[in-house]
Amino acid sequence: MKRVLLALSLTAPALCFAKSPPCSHWPMKMAEAVLTEAGLTASEKLDDAKTTAVRLASEQIGRDLYQQIYRITFHEKGGQSIEVVTNSQASSKECSMGSVDVFVVSKQFNSDAAIKRESP
């Protein structure tokens, strides 16, 4: 019985807590291509060193398949920035498990500002 419990305790964490793959580069490159195709920017305008990607969510949806949401901020050399949110699927072996949905964030609101205005 002890052996069974020991075996379960050693394998359960690996099964329950599979690590989501770090795949920011794929949605980042696809978002850049979409923004360029839409005429919102051009690759030569972007300062790649300043581009940031933050994973907002990752959910395991299959045996080795994850739905991932990233917030990516592109910075142009002229000072402008373009923010997008991407939705894509990735696995531990391949970050490009499908297409990448790209949503351009045109304006961001902070709820703190609304709360301060409502306070007496």
Backbone torsions as a table, in degrees:
resi	resn	phi	psi	omega
1	MET	NA	-40.1	179.1
2	LYS	-61.4	-38.5	-179.7
3	ARG	-64.4	-41.2	179.5
4	VAL	-63.6	-46.7	179.1
5	LEU	-63.1	-40.8	178.7
6	LEU	-64.1	-43.8	178.9
7	ALA	-62.5	-43.0	178.4
8	LEU	-64.9	-40.9	-178.8
9	SER	-67.8	-27.6	179.0
10	LEU	-81.6	-31.9	-177.3
11	THR	-94.6	-27.1	-176.9
12	ALA	-58.3	-45.9	179.4
13	PRO	-60.2	-37.3	179.6
14	ALA	-66.8	-34.3	-179.7
15	LEU	-78.6	-37.2	-174.1
16	CYS	-85.7	-29.5	-173.2
17	PHE	-120.1	50.0	177.9
18	ALA	-61.0	136.4	-175.7
19	LYS	-83.2	132.1	178.0
20	SER	-70.2	135.8	-177.2
21	PRO	-70.5	142.1	176.3
22	PRO	-79.6	101.3	-172.0
23	CYS	-126.6	38.5	-178.4
24	SER	-68.1	-28.8	-175.0
25	HIS	-63.9	-36.3	-178.4
26	TRP	-68.1	-53.9	178.0
27	PRO	-64.1	-28.9	178.0
28	MET	-64.6	-47.0	-179.8
29	LYS	-67.9	-39.4	178.8
30	MET	-67.5	-39.1	177.9
31	ALA	-64.3	-40.5	177.3
32	GLU	-60.7	-42.9	179.4
33	ALA	-64.9	-41.6	179.0
34	VAL	-64.2	-44.4	179.3
35	LEU	-63.8	-38.5	178.0
36	THR	-66.6	-46.8	180.0
37	GLU	-61.8	-34.0	-179.8
38	ALA	-80.8	-6.5	179.5
39	GLY	79.5	16.4	-179.7
40	LEU	-84.2	-20.0	176.7
41	THR	-163.1	-178.4	175.2
42	ALA	-140.3	147.0	-176.8
43	SER	-53.4	-39.0	-178.0
44	GLU	-71.2	-15.9	177.4
45	LYS	-83.1	-20.4	-172.8
46	LEU	-83.6	141.7	174.0
47	ASP	-98.3	92.7	-174.0
48	ASP	-57.7	-31.3	-178.8
49	ALA	-65.9	-23.6	-178.9
50	LYS	-96.0	-7.3	179.8
51	THR	-65.2	133.6	179.6
52	THR	-124.9	146.8	177.0
53	ALA	-134.6	127.3	178.7
54	VAL	-122.1	124.2	177.7
55	ARG	-76.2	119.8	179.8
56	LEU	-88.5	-33.9	-178.5
57	ALA	-157.2	150.5	174.0
58	SER	-150.7	123.9	-178.1
59	GLU	-128.2	132.0	176.9
60	GLN	-74.2	122.4	-177.5
61	ILE	-116.9	-1.6	178.9
62	GLY	-157.2	-177.0	-177.6
63	ARG	-55.2	-48.3	176.0
64	ASP	-137.9	52.8	-178.7
65	LEU	-138.6	130.1	-175.8
66	TYR	-126.7	138.5	171.0
67	GLN	-92.7	124.5	-175.8
68	GLN	-125.0	140.1	177.5
69	ILE	-119.1	126.1	178.2
70	TYR	-122.5	146.0	170.2
71	ARG	-106.5	116.4	-175.0
72	ILE	-119.0	131.9	177.4
73	THR	-117.0	119.3	175.8
74	PHE	-97.6	137.4	178.1
75	HIS	-115.9	126.4	176.1
76	GLU	-85.6	154.4	-179.1
77	LYS	-62.2	-24.4	179.4
78	GLY	-82.1	-2.4	177.1
79	GLY	107.5	-17.3	178.0
80	GLN	-71.0	155.4	174.2
81	SER	-133.5	150.8	178.2
82	ILE	-127.8	125.8	-179.1
83	GLU	-110.7	136.7	178.0
84	VAL	-133.7	160.3	170.1
85	VAL	-120.7	131.8	-178.9
86	THR	-115.9	153.2	176.8
87	ASN	-130.7	121.2	-177.7
88	SER	-151.8	171.1	177.6
89	GLN	-117.3	143.8	-177.8
90	ALA	-144.6	158.6	173.6
91	SER	-128.7	175.5	179.6
92	SER	-69.8	-18.8	-179.3
93	LYS	-102.4	-22.4	-174.0
94	GLU	-148.4	124.2	179.2
95	CYS	-80.3	-21.5	-176.2
96	SER	-102.2	69.8	-178.0
97	MET	-88.3	8.8	179.1
98	GLY	171.2	-169.2	-179.8
99	SER	-74.6	166.8	179.0
100	VAL	-116.0	121.5	173.8
101	ASP	-83.9	132.2	-177.6
102	VAL	-121.2	124.1	178.7
103	PHE	-116.4	119.3	179.3
104	VAL	-82.4	129.1	178.6
105	VAL	-89.3	109.4	-177.2
106	SER	-86.6	-27.3	178.4
107	LYS	-156.2	142.1	179.8
108	GLN	-119.9	133.9	179.3
109	PHE	-112.4	146.6	178.8
110	ASN	-114.2	123.9	-177.6
111	SER	-65.2	-24.1	178.4
112	ASP	-59.6	-38.2	-179.4
113	ALA	-64.7	-40.0	178.9
114	ALA	-67.3	-39.0	-179.9
115	ILE	-65.3	-41.4	179.8
116	LYS	-64.7	-37.4	179.5
117	ARG	-68.1	-32.8	-177.4
118	GLU	-81.6	-19.0	-178.4
119	SER	-69.9	140.5	-179.8
120	PRO	-73.2	NA	NA
